[in-house]
């Protein structure tokens, strides 16, 4: 079993199990979340091409600013529409 540590709060160490991997990307909807950091969009552009080559449907999302968590409505939209999500972190 793999454990994923949540870095969002250093005072209380939270351990969470990783989500199960998708068996295939074919026909799956993958959300790409741009958190509004410099060059994150460049990374996501390349990732989108590679995921599409493997049969994934891509939906792009963007946070209004990298300094705050994604708005609740955006997180809910992603959760409802996507089988998996990749968040771009870049500078």
C-alpha positions as a Markdown table, in Angstrom:
| # | Residue | x | y | z |
|---|---|---|---|---|
| 1 | Unk | 0.0 | 0.0 | 0.0 |
| 2 | Unk | 1.3 | 3.4 | -0.9 |
| 3 | Unk | 0.8 | 6.4 | 1.4 |
| 4 | Unk | 0.5 | 9.9 | 0.1 |
| 5 | Unk | 1.4 | 12.7 | 2.6 |
| 6 | Unk | -0.6 | 15.8 | 2.4 |
| 7 | Unk | 1.7 | 18.9 | 2.5 |
| 8 | Unk | -1.1 | 21.4 | 3.0 |
| 9 | Unk | -0.8 | 21.5 | 6.8 |
| 10 | Unk | 2.5 | 20.9 | 8.5 |
| 11 | Unk | 1.1 | 21.0 | 12.0 |
| 12 | Unk | -1.0 | 17.9 | 11.6 |
| 13 | Unk | 0.5 | 15.1 | 9.5 |
| 14 | Unk | -2.3 | 13.6 | 7.3 |
| 15 | Unk | -1.8 | 10.3 | 5.6 |
| 16 | Unk | -4.0 | 9.4 | 2.7 |
| 17 | Unk | -4.1 | 6.4 | 0.5 |
| 18 | Unk | -3.4 | 7.0 | -3.2 |
| 19 | Unk | -6.3 | 6.7 | -5.5 |
| 20 | Unk | -6.3 | 3.6 | -7.6 |
| 21 | Unk | -4.7 | 4.0 | -11.0 |
| 22 | Unk | -6.9 | 3.9 | -14.1 |
| 23 | Unk | -6.5 | 0.6 | -15.9 |
| 24 | Unk | -6.5 | 2.5 | -19.2 |
| 25 | Unk | -6.7 | 6.1 | -20.4 |
| 26 | Unk | -8.8 | 5.1 | -23.4 |
| 27 | Unk | -12.1 | 7.0 | -23.3 |
| 28 | Unk | -11.4 | 8.5 | -19.9 |
| 29 | Unk | -11.8 | 12.2 | -19.1 |
| 30 | Unk | -8.6 | 13.7 | -17.7 |
| 31 | Unk | -8.8 | 17.2 | -16.2 |
| 32 | Unk | -5.7 | 19.4 | -16.5 |
| 33 | Unk | -5.7 | 22.1 | -13.9 |
| 34 | Unk | -3.5 | 25.2 | -14.5 |
| 35 | Unk | -2.9 | 26.8 | -11.1 |
| 36 | Unk | -1.8 | 30.1 | -12.7 |
| 37 | Unk | 2.0 | 29.7 | -12.1 |
| 38 | Unk | 4.4 | 30.7 | -14.8 |
| 39 | Unk | 4.9 | 28.1 | -17.6 |
| 40 | Unk | 2.4 | 25.7 | -16.1 |
| 41 | Unk | 0.4 | 26.0 | -19.3 |
| 42 | Unk | 3.4 | 25.0 | -21.4 |
| 43 | Unk | 3.7 | 21.8 | -19.3 |
| 44 | Unk | -0.1 | 21.1 | -19.7 |
| 45 | Unk | 0.0 | 21.7 | -23.4 |
| 46 | Unk | 2.6 | 18.9 | -23.8 |
| 47 | Unk | 0.8 | 16.6 | -21.4 |
| 48 | Unk | -2.5 | 17.1 | -23.3 |
| 49 | Unk | -0.9 | 16.0 | -26.5 |
| 50 | Unk | 0.5 | 12.8 | -24.9 |
| 51 | Unk | -2.6 | 11.9 | -23.1 |
| 52 | Unk | -4.8 | 12.4 | -26.2 |
| 53 | Unk | -2.4 | 10.1 | -28.1 |
| 54 | Unk | -3.3 | 7.4 | -25.5 |
| 55 | Unk | -7.0 | 7.9 | -26.0 |
| 56 | Unk | -7.9 | 10.3 | -23.2 |
| 57 | Unk | -10.4 | 13.1 | -23.5 |
| 58 | Unk | -9.0 | 16.2 | -22.1 |
| 59 | Unk | -10.7 | 19.1 | -20.2 |
| 60 | Unk | -8.7 | 22.1 | -19.2 |
| 61 | Unk | -9.3 | 24.1 | -16.0 |
| 62 | Unk | -7.6 | 27.1 | -14.5 |
| 63 | Unk | -7.4 | 28.5 | -11.0 |
| 64 | Unk | -7.8 | 32.3 | -10.7 |
| 65 | Unk | -4.6 | 32.5 | -8.7 |
| 66 | Unk | -1.9 | 30.2 | -7.4 |
| 67 | Unk | -1.9 | 31.8 | -4.0 |
| 68 | Unk | -5.2 | 30.3 | -2.8 |
| 69 | Unk | -6.8 | 26.9 | -3.1 |
| 70 | Unk | -9.1 | 26.2 | -6.1 |
| 71 | Unk | -12.6 | 27.6 | -5.5 |
| 72 | Unk | -15.1 | 25.0 | -4.2 |
| 73 | Unk | -17.2 | 25.2 | -7.3 |
| 74 | Unk | -14.2 | 24.5 | -9.5 |
| 75 | Unk | -13.2 | 21.5 | -7.4 |
| 76 | Unk | -16.7 | 20.2 | -7.6 |
| 77 | Unk | -16.9 | 20.7 | -11.4 |
| 78 | Unk | -13.6 | 18.8 | -11.8 |
| 79 | Unk | -14.8 | 15.9 | -9.5 |
| 80 | Unk | -18.0 | 15.6 | -11.4 |
| 81 | Unk | -16.6 | 15.7 | -14.9 |
| 82 | Unk | -13.3 | 13.9 | -14.7 |
| 83 | Unk | -11.9 | 10.4 | -14.1 |
| 84 | Unk | -8.6 | 11.8 | -13.0 |
| 85 | Unk | -6.9 | 15.2 | -12.8 |
| 86 | Unk | -3.3 | 16.5 | -13.2 |
| 87 | Unk | -2.4 | 19.8 | -11.5 |
| 88 | Unk | 0.4 | 21.8 | -13.1 |
| 89 | Unk | 3.0 | 23.2 | -10.8 |
| 90 | Unk | 5.7 | 25.2 | -12.6 |
| 91 | Unk | 7.8 | 28.3 | -12.5 |
